[in-house]
Amino acid sequence: MMIDCDTCTVRGAACGDCIVTFLTIPVPAGQVDLDEAEQTAIGVLAESGLVPPLRLVRAC
Protein backbone atom coordinates (compact mmCIF):
# COMPACT_ATOMS: atom_id res chain seq x y z
CA MET A 1 0.00 0.00 0.00
CA MET A 2 1.47 3.31 -1.08
CA ILE A 3 0.33 6.14 1.15
CA ASP A 4 0.77 9.50 -0.54
CA CYS A 5 -0.14 12.24 1.91
CA ASP A 6 -0.27 14.77 -0.93
CA THR A 7 -3.38 13.00 -2.30
CA CYS A 8 -5.20 12.64 1.04
CA THR A 9 -8.41 14.67 1.06
CA VAL A 10 -8.31 15.15 4.84
CA ARG A 11 -4.65 16.20 4.95
CA GLY A 12 -4.06 18.76 7.65
CA ALA A 13 -7.34 18.16 9.46
CA ALA A 14 -6.58 14.50 10.27
CA CYS A 15 -2.75 14.45 10.28
CA GLY A 16 -2.46 14.87 14.04
CA ASP A 17 -4.31 11.60 14.64
CA CYS A 18 -2.96 9.53 11.73
CA ILE A 19 -0.60 6.57 12.05
CA VAL A 20 1.61 7.96 9.25
CA THR A 21 2.29 11.12 11.24
CA PHE A 22 2.78 9.06 14.39
CA LEU A 23 5.39 6.77 12.79
CA THR A 24 7.18 9.12 10.41
CA ILE A 25 7.39 12.59 11.92
CA PRO A 26 8.12 14.35 9.58
CA VAL A 27 6.69 12.42 6.63
CA PRO A 28 9.54 11.81 4.17
CA ALA A 29 8.57 13.26 0.77
CA GLY A 30 4.89 12.83 1.68
CA GLN A 31 4.85 9.10 0.88
CA VAL A 32 5.07 5.91 2.93
CA ASP A 33 4.99 2.40 1.48
CA LEU A 34 3.49 -0.27 3.77
CA ASP A 35 3.56 -3.97 2.94
CA GLU A 36 0.74 -6.33 3.95
CA ALA A 37 2.41 -7.42 7.21
CA GLU A 38 2.95 -3.80 8.26
CA GLN A 39 -0.67 -2.93 7.44
CA THR A 40 -1.88 -5.87 9.55
CA ALA A 41 0.37 -4.94 12.47
CA ILE A 42 -0.74 -1.31 12.41
CA GLY A 43 -4.38 -2.44 12.27
CA VAL A 44 -3.91 -4.62 15.37
CA LEU A 45 -2.12 -1.83 17.26
CA ALA A 46 -4.78 0.71 16.26
CA GLU A 47 -7.65 -1.57 17.29
CA SER A 48 -5.94 -2.00 20.66
CA GLY A 49 -5.71 1.77 21.08
CA LEU A 50 -1.90 1.77 21.15
CA VAL A 51 -1.44 3.91 18.02
CA PRO A 52 -3.76 6.11 15.98
CA PRO A 53 -5.37 4.50 12.90
CA LEU A 54 -4.59 5.37 9.31
CA ARG A 55 -6.72 8.39 8.42
CA LEU A 56 -5.92 8.43 4.68
CA VAL A 57 -8.90 9.33 2.51
CA ARG A 58 -8.11 9.22 -1.20
CA ALA A 59 -9.90 11.46 -3.67
CA CYS A 60 -12.15 9.54 -6.06
N, C-alpha and C positions, 0 to 999 in steps of 0.2 A: 504494500500500500504506500503510494507516494502521497505525502501530505504537503501541499503547497499552500502556505499561509497567505500568499498573495491572491489566491483564488477563493479564499474563505469569505462567505457573505456576512459573517458575524465577527470578522476581524476587528479587533479593538474592543468591542463590547464584551466578548467572551474570552479574550486572551488570558485574563487574570485567573480564570478558573478552567484552563485547558491543560491537558497532560503534556502537550508539546511545549508550552511555556514552562511548565513545571520541570521537565526533563532537560530542556535545552536553552536555558536562559544565557545569553540571547539566542534566538533562533538563527542558526547559520544559513545565510542566503535565503531564508524564508521557506526552506524545504527540509523535510525529514522523511527518510524511507524506512518503513517498518515492515519486517517480514512477518509471516503468519504466527510464529512462536511469540514474537514480541507483542503483536496485537492481542493474542490470547492472554499473555501475562499481564498486560496493562488492563485488559478487561476484568481479570480476576482482582487485581489490586484496586481498581476503581469501584467494583461492586462491593468490596470489603470496606470502602471508605478511606483507604490508605493514601490514595492519590486522586486528583481530579480526573474526570473522564475526558475523552477526546470530544471537543466541542466543534470540530470542523463541520461546516455546512457548505457544500459546494453549490455554485450557481448552476442552474439547469440549462 
